[in-house]
Amino acid sequence: MSRGGSVDDSEELLKRLGRMTARARELAALQRSRVELAVELQRTMLPGDLLPHPSGISVAVGYTPATHGLNVGGDWYDAFTLPDGRVAMSIGDVQGHNIKAAAFMGQVRVALRALASVTGDPGELLRRTNDLVISLGSDLFATCTFLRLDPVTGILESARAGHIPHIWATADGRSGISDGDGGPPLGVLPGAEYPVSRHQLTQGGVFVLLTDGVVEGPSLNLDDGLRQVARLAQLAVVAGVGIDGLAEAVMKMADTVGHEDDAAVLVVGHDGGTRGRLLPHSDP
């Protein structure tokens, strides 16, 4: 009897393990489907290759979604032409790693585009976008950098909402990390203000916009990551590497930091026309 009972117990245990395994497979398949949906949602909300290329100005991007823990984040990049002919560029990162974050990313990006038709001033644009995001009542927030570039003069204006600094490099071998003041992330503080910094994109020079998944991870802290990108930009400009090559090099660096987040980079370069120098940061 006891021997038969042991066999019965073993059979019941095997059946329970089989049911648990089947359930685990179902849950894994469901989670994979959610990740695939979120990644596809992200990709459809990004501009892809539909980027502006006015005379003398080039734009290149790189993007890798993170799926650590079977989740996906809400990084984005964007570039488009404003009604006055200037070029607008944005890059940002939504808090969270799920479909909700990806959808919220789309809302913020569309809001920036829509409000840019009303005002292209980076500080005013971020202020209005912040107010709009707060009015949506979401519990999420987003960091963002918005730039406006005049392709004729090379004058570039930027404002940051809690986002990491961008990188610059010039054809004479200089490079650095933008140290302009910024405001809080979008969706956090009603009535927040966003100071505007001014620069000049010189012939042969570049500006590099990043999300923190590129420069921060278990094997690299943020400050060191930014310095490494500045060095990459400096070498690329001096060596005459195109902006596509620079964007690719930055994304390869992102693969080495062990990040658990999305990684996005946007590079804008000046390949002819206006000559000048990097202008100091200043408020409008």
N, C-alpha and C positions, 0 to 999 in steps of 0.2 A: 504493500500500500504506500509506504513512504517513498519507495522508488518511483512508483507511478506518479505520486504527487509531485516529485521533483521534475519529472518530464513535463507534466502539465504546467507547473510554474515556469519552467524554461520556455515553453511554447508561448505562454501568455506574455512573458517578458519580451520575447522576440517580436510578438505582434505589436506590443506597445512601442518598442523601439522603431518598428517599421512605420507606425502611424506618426510618431514624432519626427522621423526623418522626412516623410512625405510632407508634413506640415512645414518643416523647416525649408524644404525645397520650394514650396508654394510661396512662403514669405520672402525668400531670396529672389524668386522670379518677380514677385510684385514690387520689391524694392528696386530691382534692376530696371523694371518698366518705369518706375517713378523717376529714376535717375535719367534714363534715356529721354523721358518727356521733358524734364527740367533742362537738360543740355540742349535739346532741340528748341525749346522755348527761348533759351538764351540766344542761340545762333540766329533764330528768325528775327530777334529784336536788335541785332547788331547790323551795321551797314555793309559788312562784307567788303567787297572790292569797290563799292559805290562811294569813292572818296574824291573830293575836289582836287584838281591839279591845275591851278592857275599858272600863267607864264612865270617861270623862275622859281616856283614853289613846288615841292614834292612832299607827299605824305605817305608814310608806311606804317603798318600795324602788325602786331603779333598777339596771339591770344590762345590760351590753353585753359579749358575748364578743369577744375579739380573735382575728383570723385572720391576723395578720401572719406572712408566711413560710409560709402554709397550715398554721399550727399553732393550737392553742387552749389556754388556760390552765386553772387550777383554782380560780378565785375562787368564793366562796359567801357567801350570807347566809341567816339563819334567824331565826325568831321563833315561840315557842310558849308555851303556858300550863303552868306547873309544877303539881304536885299540890296545893300550898298556895295556889294562886290567883295567885301572883306571875308575872310575865312574864319569860321568858328570851329573850335575843337574842344572836346571834353573827354575826361576819363574819370571813372569813379568806381566805388565799391560799396555795395549794400551790405548791411549787417545781416548775418544769418547764412545758412547753407541748406536751402530747400527750395521747393517750387515757389513758395510764397516770396522768397527773396528774389528769385529770378523774375517773377511777375512785377514786383515792386521796382526792380531795376528798369523794366520797360516803361513803367509810369514816369519815373524820374527823367529818363532819357527823352521821352516824348514831351514832357513838360518843358525841359530845357529848349528843345527845338521850337515848340510853339511860342514860348515867351520870347525867344530870340527874334521873332518877327516883330515884336513890340519894342524891345530894347536889346541892343547888342552889347551894351556896357557890361563887362563881366561882373562887377560888384552889384549893380542893380539887378542883373539877371539872376544871380544867386539869391539875392534878397527876396525877390518875387517867387522864385522856385521854392525857397524855404517856407515862405508863408503858405504856398499852395500845398506843399507836402504836409505841413502841420494840419491844414484844414481837412485833409483826407482822413485824419484820425487813426493812422496806422501806428503800430507799436514798433515799426522798423525805422531806421535812419540810414543815411547814405553820406559817404565822404565824396568829394568831387573837386576837380580842378577844371576851370573853364578859361579858354584862351580865345582872344580875337586878334587876328593877324591881318595887317594891311599889306597885300602882296606888292604894292607899288613902292612903298617907303620902307618896308621891312619892320615897321613898328608893331610890336606885339604887346598886348595888354592881358594880364592874367589875374584871376582871383581864385582863392582856395577855400573850400568848406571842409575843414578838418582833415584834408588829404595830405599825403606825403609830398615833400617838395619835388619839383622837376629839375632836370639836369640841362646844362647848356655847354656847348663847346664851340670854339671859333677856329677859323682856318689858320690863325697864327699860333696855334698850339695851346691856347688857354682853355680851361674847362672849370666847371664848378657846380655847386648845388644852390638853387635859388633859395634865398633866405627871407623872402618877402613875408609879411604878416598875413595871417589868414583868419577866417571866422570859424564858428562851430559847424559840425556836420549838419546837413540838411535834415529838417524834421525834429530838431532838438529844442531850439530856443526861439520863441516868437520874437519877431522884430529884430533879429540878428543883422549885423552889418558885416560887409565883406570888403576889406581894403583891396585896392587895385594896384598892382605893380606894373611898371613899364620897362620894356627891354627893346633891343633892336636885333632882329635876326639878320646877321651879316652874310655877305656872299661866302659860300662854302661852309657856313655855320649850321648848327642843328640845335633843336630843343627836343628833349626826350621826356615824355610823360609816362608815369608808371603807376601800377597798383602795388600794394605791399607784398603780394604773393611773388613778385619778381625778386625782391631784395631782402626779404625777411623770412626766416624759417629756423628750424632746429639747428642748422649748421652755420647760420649767418645772422648777425644782428643788423638792424635797420641802417645804422650809420655806416657800418662797413659795406653793406650792400649798395648804398647810394654812392659811396666813394668808388666802388668797383665799376659801377655804371658810368660815372664821370670819367674814369680812366679809359673805359671802352670807347666812349664817345670821342674823347680826345684823340686816341690812337686812330679811330676810324676816319675822323675828319682830316688829320694830318696825312694819313696814307691814301686819302682819296677814295675810301670805301663808300659806296652809295648807301642811302638810308635804308634800303631793303636789307643790305648786308648787316648794317648796324642793328636793325630790329631783330634779325635772325640771331645775331651774336648775343643780344640781351636775353632773348628767350632761351637760348642754350644755357646761359648763366642761371636762369630761373630754375632749370632742371636740376641744378646742383645744390640748391639751398634746402632741399627737403621740405618744401612748403606744403601746407595742407589746405591751400586756398587757390582760387583762380589766379591766373597771371595774365596781365595785359600790358602792352606797351604801345605807345603812339609816338612816332618820330616825325618831326617836320623839319625840312631842310631847305636852304636857299642856294640854288645852283646857278644864279646869274642875276645881273642887274645891280641893285643898290649895294653900295659899300658903306661901311660904317663901323661903329664900335658898340660893345655891350653897354647899354645905358644903365645908370644906377636905378635902384628901386625907388619909387615915389608914389605917393597917393595922388589921386586926380585933383 
